[in-house]
Amino acid sequence: MASTATNFLARTAPAQNEATHASSSVLYRALSIPKPSRMAREDGARYLQAQLELARDLPCDMPDSPDDLQAWVSERVAHVGEQYAAYLSARKDGAPRRYFPTRSHALNFIRAVAPTKLVDGSWLYGTLAYWEDPDFRPLILTYLEELGDGDPAMNHVTLYKKLLAAHDCDDWQDLSDEHFVQGAIQLALGYQTERFLPEVIGYNLGYEQLPLHLLISAYELNELGIDPYYFTLHVTIDNASTGHAHKAAQAVADIAARQDDPAAFYRRVRDGYRLNDLGMSTNAVIAGFDPERALVAVLQDKATVGRNMHSDYCRFAGKTVNEWLDNPEDAGRFLYELERAGWIKRGSDPEESRFWRLINGAGAEMFGVFSPREEQLLRDWITRADGNSRGMTHRAAARVRATREAVNGRTGMRLVGADHATSNDPTTLITALSPGAHHSAQGLQATRMFSVALRG
């Protein structure tokens, strides 16, 4: 049995800050494998201390006393509900989509938040060590529910992996370091719970609150033909009545009350809560999307491969295609010259653009050069789709359905034989429930066993 959380502040303290720590993306990769090294876990402690120092001066809207948390959660939910009702009313009156004017914008969002979504719940991993302590039960149940209690159709990481694959968005690994901050914080908390327990439960309290952007994102993804289930699932399980938001507040109050110095413990809980405001927020990801800049980045990437693959028959501003592609930095100017030469007709049906016909459709000379997601980006940029455009061709829709079916099929094959004998030793099960392992066949089985044992 893990040591009790009583007198926690007397027993442990955060690791001392050091001058340097791993970058967010490097730490993320080191901690997202099934069994991170001891060095990686220690890097996580140093990283957390540095992030806490960054967050310490940020505002905090938590109440001054743990006793007021449940009322505070209820008030927040009511306020978000009022904001969402106003959004729906505005949409009914003809207002455009607030977040995703085009489908490519929505796909960019799905890809950009992948580093965080693919470690969903990981900040609570360390609480499993306290499985015999009743006050930790709300936190552990929350973690198990993030893992779908071992059901692959409900495991949050599995769900998001399917979403990425279905929409050609699983090439997220080269995102900027800022995109990995939240995921790195979550993983580090999960592996440093004994040192940072107050911060873990404070972070959990913040993360499990229902945000307005979750409701709006799910609504607009659905409008664009993108399955919103991963997002709507969080709307239901994070509810303030019986869900994760309620459990988060309950855990803070129960564990803080056991401390010799509850006030000092609660101050650290508030510090952990502030960690939610670091890195690239959901709203920042959405607002930061620039379709033309994204399209230029795609062309720059293609230039490295295609710069010697074209004939010299066509010239734009006196330069052959190979000459334009020879310097990826010219991609933006090349796009402009294609438009100036009439090969791209902005504001029109893409079929009227010669460049589009080269890459899309049966017999297209450049068929397959652009991925479905990249084609969607080009389509939306050409048409300048407004807020009411669905922005999705029948061919693209068929491709998405085929991809989803293939992903589901692979998942089913992967789970064949998953119920082989596994040790029911708690230590062995906990290892299999790590952030990098729980969505594997063995991890899903271990989750089912752990869940049954805890709830039984």
C-alpha positions as a Markdown table, in Angstrom:
| # | Residue | x | y | z |
|---|---|---|---|---|
| 1 | Met | 0.0 | 0.0 | 0.0 |
| 2 | Ala | 1.3 | 3.5 | -0.8 |
| 3 | Ser | 2.0 | 5.8 | 2.1 |
| 4 | Thr | -0.9 | 7.9 | 3.3 |
| 5 | Ala | -1.4 | 11.5 | 2.1 |
| 6 | Thr | -1.8 | 12.7 | 5.6 |
| 7 | Asn | 0.9 | 15.2 | 6.6 |
| 8 | Phe | 2.0 | 15.3 | 3.0 |
| 9 | Leu | 3.7 | 18.7 | 3.2 |
| 10 | Ala | 5.9 | 17.4 | 6.1 |
| 11 | Arg | 7.0 | 14.4 | 4.1 |
| 12 | Thr | 7.7 | 15.8 | 0.7 |
| 13 | Ala | 8.5 | 19.0 | -1.2 |
| 14 | Pro | 8.9 | 20.0 | -4.8 |
| 15 | Ala | 12.3 | 19.3 | -6.4 |
| 16 | Gln | 14.6 | 22.3 | -6.3 |
| 17 | Asn | 14.7 | 24.2 | -9.5 |
| 18 | Glu | 17.8 | 23.9 | -11.7 |
| 19 | Ala | 19.2 | 26.2 | -14.3 |
| 20 | Thr | 18.2 | 24.0 | -17.2 |
| 21 | His | 15.5 | 21.5 | -18.0 |
| 22 | Ala | 14.5 | 19.5 | -21.1 |
| 23 | Ser | 12.4 | 21.2 | -23.7 |
| 24 | Ser | 8.7 | 20.5 | -23.7 |
| 25 | Ser | 8.8 | 18.3 | -26.8 |
| 26 | Val | 11.9 | 16.4 | -25.7 |
| 27 | Leu | 10.5 | 15.7 | -22.3 |
| 28 | Tyr | 7.1 | 14.8 | -23.8 |
| 29 | Arg | 8.7 | 12.1 | -26.0 |
| 30 | Ala | 10.8 | 10.7 | -23.1 |
| 31 | Leu | 7.8 | 10.4 | -20.8 |
| 32 | Ser | 5.2 | 9.2 | -23.4 |
| 33 | Ile | 6.8 | 5.7 | -23.8 |
| 34 | Pro | 5.5 | 2.8 | -21.8 |
| 35 | Lys | 8.4 | 2.8 | -19.3 |
| 36 | Pro | 10.2 | 6.1 | -19.0 |
| 37 | Ser | 13.7 | 6.1 | -17.6 |
| 38 | Arg | 14.5 | 7.3 | -14.1 |
| 39 | Met | 16.5 | 10.2 | -15.7 |
| 40 | Ala | 13.4 | 11.2 | -17.8 |
| 41 | Arg | 11.2 | 11.2 | -14.6 |
| 42 | Glu | 13.7 | 13.4 | -12.8 |
| 43 | Asp | 13.8 | 15.7 | -15.8 |
| 44 | Gly | 10.1 | 15.9 | -15.3 |
| 45 | Ala | 10.5 | 17.1 | -11.7 |
| 46 | Arg | 12.8 | 19.9 | -12.8 |
| 47 | Tyr | 10.5 | 20.8 | -15.6 |
| 48 | Leu | 7.5 | 21.1 | -13.3 |
| 49 | Gln | 9.4 | 23.3 | -10.9 |
| 50 | Ala | 10.3 | 25.7 | -13.7 |
| 51 | Gln | 6.7 | 25.7 | -15.0 |
| 52 | Leu | 5.3 | 26.4 | -11.5 |
| 53 | Glu | 7.6 | 29.4 | -11.2 |
| 54 | Leu | 6.3 | 30.6 | -14.5 |
| 55 | Ala | 2.7 | 30.1 | -13.4 |
| 56 | Arg | 2.9 | 31.4 | -9.9 |
| 57 | Asp | 2.1 | 35.0 | -10.7 |
| 58 | Leu | -0.8 | 34.1 | -13.0 |
| 59 | Pro | -4.4 | 35.0 | -11.8 |
| 60 | Cys | -6.3 | 32.3 | -10.0 |
| 61 | Asp | -10.1 | 32.3 | -9.8 |
| 62 | Met | -10.4 | 29.4 | -7.3 |
| 63 | Pro | -12.2 | 30.2 | -4.0 |
| 64 | Asp | -10.1 | 30.9 | -0.9 |
| 65 | Ser | -11.4 | 27.8 | 0.9 |
| 66 | Pro | -11.7 | 24.2 | -0.3 |
| 67 | Asp | -15.2 | 24.2 | 1.4 |
| 68 | Asp | -16.4 | 26.5 | -1.4 |
| 69 | Leu | -15.2 | 24.5 | -4.3 |
| 70 | Gln | -18.5 | 22.6 | -5.1 |
| 71 | Ala | -20.5 | 25.9 | -5.2 |
| 72 | Trp | -17.7 | 27.4 | -7.4 |
| 73 | Val | -17.9 | 24.5 | -9.8 |
| 74 | Ser | -21.6 | 24.8 | -10.1 |
| 75 | Glu | -21.4 | 28.6 | -10.7 |
| 76 | Arg | -18.8 | 28.1 | -13.5 |
| 77 | Val | -21.0 | 25.5 | -15.2 |
| 78 | Ala | -24.0 | 27.7 | -15.1 |
| 79 | His | -22.0 | 30.6 | -16.6 |
| 80 | Val | -20.7 | 28.4 | -19.4 |
| 81 | Gly | -24.2 | 27.2 | -20.1 |
| 82 | Glu | -25.5 | 30.7 | -20.4 |
| 83 | Gln | -22.7 | 31.6 | -22.9 |
| 84 | Tyr | -23.4 | 28.5 | -24.9 |
| 85 | Ala | -27.1 | 29.3 | -25.1 |
| 86 | Ala | -26.2 | 32.7 | -26.4 |
| 87 | Tyr | -23.9 | 31.2 | -29.0 |
| 88 | Leu | -26.7 | 28.8 | -30.2 |
| 89 | Ser | -29.2 | 31.6 | -30.3 |
| 90 | Ala | -26.8 | 33.7 | -32.5 |
| 91 | Arg | -26.2 | 30.7 | -34.8 |
| 92 | Lys | -29.9 | 30.3 | -35.2 |
| 93 | Asp | -30.2 | 33.9 | -36.2 |
| 94 | Gly | -27.6 | 33.4 | -39.0 |
| 95 | Ala | -24.3 | 34.0 | -37.3 |
| 96 | Pro | -21.3 | 32.2 | -38.9 |
| 97 | Arg | -19.3 | 29.5 | -37.1 |
| 98 | Arg | -17.2 | 31.2 | -34.4 |
| 99 | Tyr | -14.2 | 28.9 | -34.5 |
| 100 | Phe | -13.9 | 27.0 | -37.8 |
| 101 | Pro | -15.0 | 28.9 | -40.9 |
| 102 | Thr | -13.6 | 26.1 | -43.1 |
| 103 | Arg | -13.1 | 22.4 | -42.7 |
| 104 | Ser | -9.3 | 22.8 | -43.1 |
| 105 | His | -9.3 | 25.1 | -40.1 |
| 106 | Ala | -11.0 | 22.4 | -38.1 |
| 107 | Leu | -8.6 | 19.8 | -39.2 |
| 108 | Asn | -5.7 | 22.0 | -38.3 |
| 109 | Phe | -7.2 | 22.3 | -34.8 |
| 110 | Ile | -7.5 | 18.5 | -34.5 |
| 111 | Arg | -3.8 | 18.1 | -35.5 |
| 112 | Ala | -2.5 | 21.0 | -33.4 |
| 113 | Val | -4.0 | 19.8 | -30.1 |
| 114 | Ala | -2.9 | 16.2 | -30.6 |
| 115 | Pro | 0.1 | 16.3 | -28.3 |
| 116 | Thr | -2.2 | 17.1 | -25.4 |
| 117 | Lys | -5.1 | 14.8 | -26.3 |
| 118 | Leu | -2.8 | 11.8 | -26.8 |
| 119 | Val | -1.8 | 11.8 | -23.1 |
| 120 | Asp | -5.3 | 12.5 | -21.9 |
| 121 | Gly | -5.6 | 11.9 | -18.1 |
| 122 | Ser | -1.9 | 11.2 | -17.7 |
| 123 | Trp | -1.5 | 13.7 | -14.8 |
| 124 | Leu | -3.5 | 11.3 | -12.6 |
| 125 | Tyr | -1.4 | 8.2 | -13.3 |
| 126 | Gly | 0.6 | 8.5 | -10.1 |
| 127 | Thr | -2.6 | 8.4 | -8.0 |
| 128 | Leu | -2.9 | 4.7 | -8.8 |
| 129 | Ala | -0.2 | 4.0 | -6.1 |
| 130 | Tyr | -2.8 | 5.2 | -3.5 |
| 131 | Trp | -5.4 | 2.7 | -4.6 |
| 132 | Glu | -6.1 | 1.6 | -1.0 |
| 133 | Asp | -6.8 | 5.1 | 0.2 |
| 134 | Pro | -10.5 | 6.0 | 0.0 |
| 135 | Asp | -9.8 | 9.7 | -0.4 |
| 136 | Phe | -8.0 | 9.0 | -3.6 |
| 137 | Arg | -10.8 | 7.0 | -5.1 |
| 138 | Pro | -12.4 | 10.0 | -7.0 |
| 139 | Leu | -9.0 | 10.7 | -8.7 |
| 140 | Ile | -8.4 | 7.1 | -9.5 |
| 141 | Leu | -11.9 | 6.6 | -10.9 |
| 142 | Thr | -11.4 | 9.7 | -13.1 |
| 143 | Tyr | -8.2 | 8.2 | -14.5 |
| 144 | Leu | -9.8 | 4.8 | -15.2 |
| 145 | Glu | -12.7 | 6.6 | -16.9 |
| 146 | Glu | -10.2 | 8.5 | -19.1 |
| 147 | Leu | -8.9 | 5.0 | -20.0 |
| 148 | Gly | -12.4 | 3.9 | -20.8 |
| 149 | Asp | -12.2 | 1.3 | -18.0 |
| 150 | Gly | -10.4 | -0.8 | -20.6 |
| 151 | Asp | -13.0 | -0.6 | -23.4 |
| 152 | Pro | -11.1 | 0.4 | -26.5 |
| 153 | Ala | -14.2 | 2.1 | -27.9 |
| 154 | Met | -14.1 | 4.5 | -24.8 |
| 155 | Asn | -10.4 | 4.8 | -24.2 |
| 156 | His | -9.7 | 8.5 | -24.8 |
| 157 | Val | -6.3 | 8.0 | -26.4 |
| 158 | Thr | -7.6 | 5.3 | -28.7 |
| 159 | Leu | -10.5 | 7.5 | -29.7 |
| 160 | Tyr | -8.2 | 10.4 | -30.5 |
| 161 | Lys | -5.8 | 8.2 | -32.5 |
| 162 | Lys | -8.8 | 7.1 | -34.6 |
| 163 | Leu | -9.9 | 10.6 | -35.1 |
| 164 | Leu | -6.4 | 11.7 | -36.3 |
| 165 | Ala | -6.1 | 8.7 | -38.7 |
| 166 | Ala | -9.5 | 9.2 | -40.1 |
| 167 | His | -8.7 | 12.7 | -41.1 |
| 168 | Asp | -5.1 | 12.4 | -42.1 |
| 169 | Cys | -3.9 | 14.5 | -39.1 |
| 170 | Asp | -1.5 | 12.1 | -37.5 |
| 171 | Asp | 1.6 | 13.9 | -38.7 |
| 172 | Trp | 1.7 | 16.1 | -35.6 |
| 173 | Gln | 5.1 | 15.2 | -34.3 |
| 174 | Asp | 6.8 | 18.3 | -35.9 |
| 175 | Leu | 4.6 | 20.9 | -34.2 |
| 176 | Ser | 6.4 | 23.7 | -32.3 |
| 177 | Asp | 7.6 | 23.2 | -28.8 |
| 178 | Glu | 4.8 | 25.4 | -27.5 |
| 179 | His | 2.3 | 22.8 | -28.6 |
| 180 | Phe | 3.9 | 20.2 | -26.3 |
| 181 | Val | 3.9 | 22.3 | -23.1 |
| 182 | Gln | 0.5 | 21.0 | -21.7 |
| 183 | Gly | 1.2 | 17.4 | -22.6 |
| 184 | Ala | 4.7 | 17.6 | -21.0 |
| 185 | Ile | 3.2 | 19.1 | -17.8 |
| 186 | Gln | 0.6 | 16.3 | -17.7 |
| 187 | Leu | 3.1 | 13.5 | -18.1 |
| 188 | Ala | 5.5 | 15.0 | -15.6 |
| 189 | Leu | 2.7 | 15.3 | -13.0 |
| 190 | Gly | 1.8 | 11.7 | -13.6 |
| 191 | Tyr | 5.3 | 10.5 | -12.9 |
| 192 | Gln | 6.0 | 12.9 | -10.0 |
| 193 | Thr | 2.8 | 12.6 | -8.0 |
| 194 | Glu | 4.6 | 11.8 | -4.7 |
| 195 | Arg | 6.5 | 15.1 | -4.9 |
| 196 | Phe | 3.8 | 17.2 | -6.4 |
| 197 | Leu | 0.5 | 15.8 | -5.0 |
| 198 | Pro | -1.1 | 19.2 | -4.2 |
| 199 | Glu | -0.2 | 20.4 | -7.7 |
| 200 | Val | -1.6 | 17.2 | -9.3 |
| 201 | Ile | -5.0 | 17.6 | -7.7 |
| 202 | Gly | -5.0 | 21.4 | -8.4 |
| 203 | Tyr | -4.2 | 20.8 | -12.1 |
| 204 | Asn | -6.9 | 18.1 | -12.2 |
| 205 | Leu | -9.4 | 20.5 | -10.8 |
| 206 | Gly | -8.7 | 23.1 | -13.5 |
| 207 | Tyr | -8.6 | 20.6 | -16.4 |
| 208 | Glu | -11.8 | 18.9 | -15.5 |
| 209 | Gln | -13.9 | 22.1 | -15.6 |
| 210 | Leu | -16.2 | 22.4 | -18.5 |
| 211 | Pro | -14.9 | 25.1 | -20.9 |
| 212 | Leu | -17.1 | 26.9 | -23.4 |
| 213 | His | -14.7 | 26.1 | -26.3 |
| 214 | Leu | -15.4 | 22.4 | -25.8 |
| 215 | Leu | -19.1 | 22.8 | -26.4 |
| 216 | Ile | -18.6 | 25.1 | -29.4 |
| 217 | Ser | -15.9 | 22.9 | -31.0 |
| 218 | Ala | -18.0 | 19.8 | -30.8 |
| 219 | Tyr | -21.0 | 21.7 | -32.4 |
| 220 | Glu | -18.9 | 23.1 | -35.3 |
| 221 | Leu | -16.9 | 19.9 | -35.9 |
| 222 | Asn | -20.2 | 18.1 | -36.3 |
| 223 | Glu | -21.4 | 20.7 | -38.8 |
| 224 | Leu | -18.3 | 20.1 | -40.9 |
| 225 | Gly | -18.8 | 16.4 | -41.0 |
| 226 | Ile | -16.1 | 15.6 | -38.5 |
| 227 | Asp | -17.1 | 13.1 | -35.8 |
| 228 | Pro | -17.2 | 15.1 | -32.5 |
| 229 | Tyr | -17.6 | 12.1 | -30.1 |
| 230 | Tyr | -14.2 | 12.5 | -28.4 |
| 231 | Phe | -15.3 | 16.1 | -27.5 |
| 232 | Thr | -18.9 | 15.4 | -26.6 |
| 233 | Leu | -17.7 | 12.5 | -24.4 |
| 234 | His | -15.8 | 15.1 | -22.3 |
| 235 | Val | -18.9 | 17.3 | -22.0 |
| 236 | Thr | -20.8 | 14.4 | -20.3 |
| 237 | Ile | -18.2 | 12.8 | -18.1 |
| 238 | Asp | -16.8 | 16.1 | -16.8 |
| 239 | Asn | -20.2 | 17.2 | -15.5 |
| 240 | Ala | -20.4 | 19.1 | -12.2 |
| 241 | Ser | -23.1 | 16.8 | -10.6 |
| 242 | Thr | -21.5 | 13.3 | -10.7 |
| 243 | Gly | -18.7 | 13.6 | -13.2 |
| 244 | His | -15.0 | 14.5 | -13.2 |
| 245 | Ala | -15.5 | 18.1 | -12.2 |
| 246 | His | -17.4 | 17.0 | -9.1 |
| 247 | Lys | -14.8 | 14.3 | -8.3 |
| 248 | Ala | -12.0 | 16.8 | -8.7 |
| 249 | Ala | -13.5 | 19.3 | -6.1 |
| 250 | Gln | -14.3 | 16.4 | -3.7 |
| 251 | Ala | -10.7 | 15.1 | -3.8 |
| 252 | Val | -9.2 | 18.6 | -3.1 |
| 253 | Ala | -11.4 | 19.1 | -0.1 |
| 254 | Asp | -11.0 | 15.6 | 1.3 |
| 255 | Ile | -7.2 | 15.4 | 1.0 |
| 256 | Ala | -6.5 | 19.0 | 2.1 |
| 257 | Ala | -8.6 | 18.4 | 5.3 |
| 258 | Arg | -6.1 | 15.6 | 6.3 |
| 259 | Gln | -3.1 | 17.9 | 6.3 |
| 260 | Asp | -1.4 | 19.4 | 9.4 |
| 261 | Asp | -1.3 | 22.6 | 7.5 |
| 262 | Pro | -4.3 | 22.6 | 5.1 |
| 263 | Ala | -3.8 | 26.2 | 4.1 |
| 264 | Ala | -0.2 | 25.6 | 2.9 |
| 265 | Phe | -1.4 | 22.5 | 1.0 |
| 266 | Tyr | -4.2 | 24.5 | -0.6 |
| 267 | Arg | -1.8 | 27.2 | -1.7 |
| 268 | Arg | 0.1 | 24.5 | -3.7 |
| 269 | Val | -3.2 | 23.2 | -5.1 |
| 270 | Arg | -3.8 | 26.7 | -6.5 |
| 271 | Asp | -0.3 | 26.7 | -8.0 |
| 272 | Gly | -1.2 | 23.4 | -9.8 |
| 273 | Tyr | -4.4 | 24.9 | -11.0 |
| 274 | Arg | -2.5 | 27.7 | -12.6 |
| 275 | Leu | -0.4 | 25.2 | -14.7 |
| 276 | Asn | -3.5 | 24.9 | -16.9 |
| 277 | Asp | -2.8 | 28.4 | -18.3 |
| 278 | Leu | 0.7 | 27.6 | -19.7 |
| 279 | Gly | 1.6 | 26.7 | -23.2 |
| 280 | Met | -0.7 | 27.1 | -26.3 |
| 281 | Ser | -4.3 | 27.2 | -25.2 |
| 282 | Thr | -7.2 | 25.9 | -27.3 |
| 283 | Asn | -8.3 | 29.4 | -28.2 |
| 284 | Ala | -4.8 | 30.3 | -29.2 |
| 285 | Val | -4.6 | 27.3 | -31.5 |
| 286 | Ile | -7.8 | 28.2 | -33.1 |
| 287 | Ala | -7.0 | 31.9 | -33.5 |
| 288 | Gly | -3.5 | 31.3 | -34.8 |
| 289 | Phe | -4.5 | 29.4 | -37.9 |
| 290 | Asp | -3.6 | 31.3 | -41.1 |
| 291 | Pro | -4.8 | 29.3 | -44.2 |
| 292 | Glu | -2.3 | 30.9 | -46.6 |
| 293 | Arg | 0.6 | 30.5 | -44.3 |
| 294 | Ala | -0.3 | 26.9 | -43.8 |
| 295 | Leu | -0.6 | 26.3 | -47.6 |
| 296 | Val | 2.8 | 27.9 | -48.2 |
| 297 | Ala | 4.3 | 25.6 | -45.5 |
| 298 | Val | 2.8 | 22.6 | -47.4 |
| 299 | Leu | 4.3 | 23.8 | -50.7 |
| 300 | Gln | 7.7 | 24.3 | -49.0 |
| 301 | Asp | 7.6 | 20.7 | -47.8 |
| 302 | Lys | 6.7 | 19.5 | -51.3 |
| 303 | Ala | 9.5 | 21.5 | -52.9 |
| 304 | Thr | 12.2 | 19.5 | -51.3 |
| 305 | Val | 11.0 | 16.4 | -53.1 |
| 306 | Gly | 9.5 | 17.8 | -56.3 |
| 307 | Arg | 12.1 | 20.4 | -57.3 |
| 308 | Asn | 13.6 | 18.1 | -60.0 |
| 309 | Met | 10.5 | 16.3 | -61.0 |
| 310 | His | 9.0 | 18.8 | -63.5 |
| 311 | Ser | 9.6 | 19.5 | -67.2 |
| 312 | Asp | 10.6 | 23.0 | -68.3 |
| 313 | Tyr | 7.6 | 23.4 | -70.5 |
| 314 | Cys | 5.7 | 25.8 | -68.3 |
| 315 | Arg | 7.2 | 29.0 | -67.0 |
| 316 | Phe | 5.9 | 31.5 | -64.4 |
| 317 | Ala | 7.5 | 35.0 | -64.3 |
| 318 | Gly | 10.3 | 33.6 | -66.5 |
| 319 | Lys | 11.1 | 30.7 | -64.2 |
| 320 | Thr | 10.5 | 27.0 | -64.7 |
| 321 | Val | 8.6 | 25.0 | -62.0 |
| 322 | Asn | 11.9 | 23.3 | -61.0 |
| 323 | Glu | 13.5 | 26.7 | -60.6 |
| 324 | Trp | 10.7 | 27.9 | -58.4 |
| 325 | Leu | 10.9 | 24.7 | -56.2 |
| 326 | Asp | 14.6 | 24.9 | -56.0 |
| 327 | Asn | 14.3 | 27.4 | -53.2 |
| 328 | Pro | 11.5 | 26.5 | -50.7 |
| 329 | Glu | 11.5 | 30.1 | -49.5 |
| 330 | Asp | 10.0 | 31.1 | -52.8 |
| 331 | Ala | 6.8 | 29.0 | -52.2 |
| 332 | Gly | 4.7 | 32.0 | -51.3 |
| 333 | Arg | 5.8 | 33.9 | -54.4 |
| 334 | Phe | 5.2 | 30.9 | -56.6 |
| 335 | Leu | 1.6 | 30.6 | -55.2 |
| 336 | Tyr | 1.1 | 34.2 | -56.2 |
| 337 | Glu | 2.5 | 33.7 | -59.7 |
| 338 | Leu | 0.2 | 30.6 | -60.2 |
| 339 | Glu | -2.7 | 32.8 | -59.3 |
| 340 | Arg | -1.5 | 35.7 | -61.5 |
| 341 | Ala | -1.1 | 33.3 | -64.5 |
| 342 | Gly | -4.7 | 32.1 | -64.1 |
| 343 | Trp | -3.8 | 28.6 | -62.9 |
| 344 | Ile | -5.6 | 29.4 | -59.6 |
| 345 | Lys | -8.9 | 31.3 | -59.6 |
| 346 | Arg | -9.6 | 32.5 | -56.1 |
| 347 | Gly | -13.2 | 32.8 | -55.1 |
| 348 | Ser | -14.4 | 30.2 | -57.7 |
| 349 | Asp | -15.2 | 26.5 | -57.8 |
| 350 | Pro | -11.8 | 24.8 | -57.5 |
| 351 | Glu | -12.6 | 22.8 | -60.7 |
| 352 | Glu | -12.1 | 26.1 | -62.6 |
| 353 | Ser | -8.5 | 26.2 | -61.4 |
| 354 | Arg | -6.0 | 24.3 | -63.6 |
| 355 | Phe | -3.7 | 23.7 | -60.7 |
| 356 | Trp | -6.5 | 22.0 | -58.7 |
| 357 | Arg | -7.3 | 19.8 | -61.7 |
| 358 | Leu | -3.7 | 18.7 | -61.8 |
| 359 | Ile | -3.8 | 17.3 | -58.2 |
| 360 | Asn | -7.5 | 16.1 | -57.8 |
| 361 | Gly | -9.7 | 13.7 | -59.6 |
| 362 | Ala | -9.3 | 10.7 | -61.9 |
| 363 | Gly | -6.4 | 11.0 | -64.3 |
| 364 | Ala | -4.9 | 14.0 | -62.5 |
| 365 | Glu | -1.2 | 14.3 | -63.4 |
| 366 | Met | -0.2 | 15.0 | -59.8 |
| 367 | Phe | -2.7 | 12.7 | -58.1 |
| 368 | Gly | -1.5 | 11.6 | -54.7 |
| 369 | Val | 1.1 | 14.3 | -54.3 |
| 370 | Phe | -1.1 | 16.2 | -51.8 |
| 371 | Ser | -2.7 | 14.3 | -48.9 |
| 372 | Pro | -6.5 | 14.6 | -48.3 |
| 373 | Arg | -5.9 | 17.1 | -45.5 |
| 374 | Glu | -3.6 | 19.2 | -47.8 |
| 375 | Glu | -6.1 | 19.0 | -50.6 |
| 376 | Gln | -8.8 | 20.3 | -48.2 |
| 377 | Leu | -6.5 | 23.2 | -47.3 |
| 378 | Leu | -6.0 | 24.1 | -50.9 |
| 379 | Arg | -9.7 | 23.8 | -51.7 |
| 380 | Asp | -10.7 | 26.1 | -48.9 |
| 381 | Trp | -8.0 | 28.6 | -49.8 |
| 382 | Ile | -9.2 | 28.7 | -53.4 |
| 383 | Thr | -12.8 | 29.0 | -52.6 |
| 384 | Arg | -12.4 | 31.3 | -49.6 |
| 385 | Ala | -15.3 | 29.3 | -48.1 |
| 386 | Asp | -17.5 | 31.3 | -45.8 |
| 387 | Gly | -18.9 | 30.2 | -42.5 |
| 388 | Asn | -21.8 | 28.2 | -44.2 |
| 389 | Ser | -19.6 | 26.2 | -46.5 |
| 390 | Arg | -19.3 | 22.5 | -45.7 |
| 391 | Gly | -16.1 | 22.4 | -47.6 |
| 392 | Met | -16.0 | 18.7 | -48.2 |
| 393 | Thr | -16.2 | 16.8 | -51.5 |
| 394 | His | -17.9 | 13.5 | -51.9 |
| 395 | Arg | -14.6 | 12.0 | -52.8 |
| 396 | Ala | -13.0 | 13.3 | -49.6 |
| 397 | Ala | -15.9 | 12.1 | -47.5 |
| 398 | Ala | -15.6 | 8.6 | -49.0 |
| 399 | Arg | -11.8 | 8.7 | -48.3 |
| 400 | Val | -12.5 | 9.6 | -44.7 |
| 401 | Arg | -15.1 | 6.8 | -44.3 |
| 402 | Ala | -12.7 | 4.3 | -45.8 |
| 403 | Thr | -9.9 | 5.4 | -43.5 |
| 404 | Arg | -12.1 | 5.2 | -40.4 |
| 405 | Glu | -13.2 | 1.7 | -41.4 |
| 406 | Ala | -9.6 | 0.7 | -41.9 |
| 407 | Val | -8.6 | 2.1 | -38.5 |
| 408 | Asn | -11.5 | 0.3 | -36.8 |
| 409 | Gly | -10.5 | -2.9 | -38.5 |
| 410 | Arg | -6.9 | -2.6 | -37.4 |
| 411 | Thr | -8.1 | -2.0 | -33.8 |
| 412 | Gly | -10.2 | -5.1 | -33.9 |
| 413 | Met | -7.3 | -7.2 | -35.2 |
| 414 | Arg | -5.0 | -5.7 | -32.5 |
| 415 | Leu | -7.3 | -6.8 | -29.8 |
| 416 | Val | -7.6 | -10.4 | -30.9 |
| 417 | Gly | -6.2 | -12.5 | -28.1 |
| 418 | Ala | -6.0 | -9.5 | -25.8 |
| 419 | Asp | -7.5 | -11.5 | -22.9 |
| 420 | His | -4.4 | -13.7 | -22.4 |
| 421 | Ala | -3.4 | -14.3 | -18.8 |
| 422 | Thr | -2.0 | -11.2 | -17.1 |
| 423 | Ser | -0.8 | -11.0 | -13.5 |
| 424 | Asn | -3.2 | -9.5 | -11.1 |
| 425 | Asp | -0.4 | -8.1 | -8.9 |
| 426 | Pro | -1.3 | -4.4 | -8.4 |
| 427 | Thr | 2.3 | -3.3 | -9.2 |
| 428 | Thr | 2.2 | -5.1 | -12.5 |
| 429 | Leu | -1.2 | -3.7 | -13.4 |
| 430 | Ile | -0.2 | -0.2 | -12.5 |
| 431 | Thr | 2.8 | -0.4 | -14.9 |
| 432 | Ala | 0.5 | -1.5 | -17.7 |
| 433 | Leu | -1.8 | 1.5 | -17.0 |
| 434 | Ser | 1.0 | 4.0 | -17.7 |
| 435 | Pro | 0.3 | 6.9 | -20.2 |
| 436 | Gly | 2.3 | 5.2 | -22.9 |
| 437 | Ala | 0.9 | 1.7 | -22.4 |
| 438 | His | -2.8 | 1.8 | -21.3 |
| 439 | His | -4.1 | 1.9 | -24.9 |
| 440 | Ser | -2.2 | -1.2 | -25.9 |
| 441 | Ala | -4.0 | -4.6 | -25.8 |
| 442 | Gln | -2.2 | -5.6 | -22.6 |
| 443 | Gly | -2.9 | -2.1 | -21.1 |
| 444 | Leu | -6.6 | -2.3 | -21.9 |
| 445 | Gln | -6.8 | -5.7 | -20.3 |
| 446 | Ala | -4.9 | -4.5 | -17.2 |
| 447 | Thr | -7.3 | -1.5 | -17.0 |
| 448 | Arg | -10.3 | -3.8 | -17.0 |
| 449 | Met | -8.8 | -5.9 | -14.2 |
| 450 | Phe | -7.8 | -2.9 | -12.1 |
| 451 | Ser | -11.2 | -1.3 | -12.6 |
| 452 | Val | -13.1 | -4.5 | -11.6 |
| 453 | Ala | -10.9 | -4.9 | -8.5 |
| 454 | Leu | -11.3 | -1.3 | -7.4 |
| 455 | Arg | -15.1 | -1.1 | -8.0 |
| 456 | Gly | -15.7 | -4.5 | -6.6 |
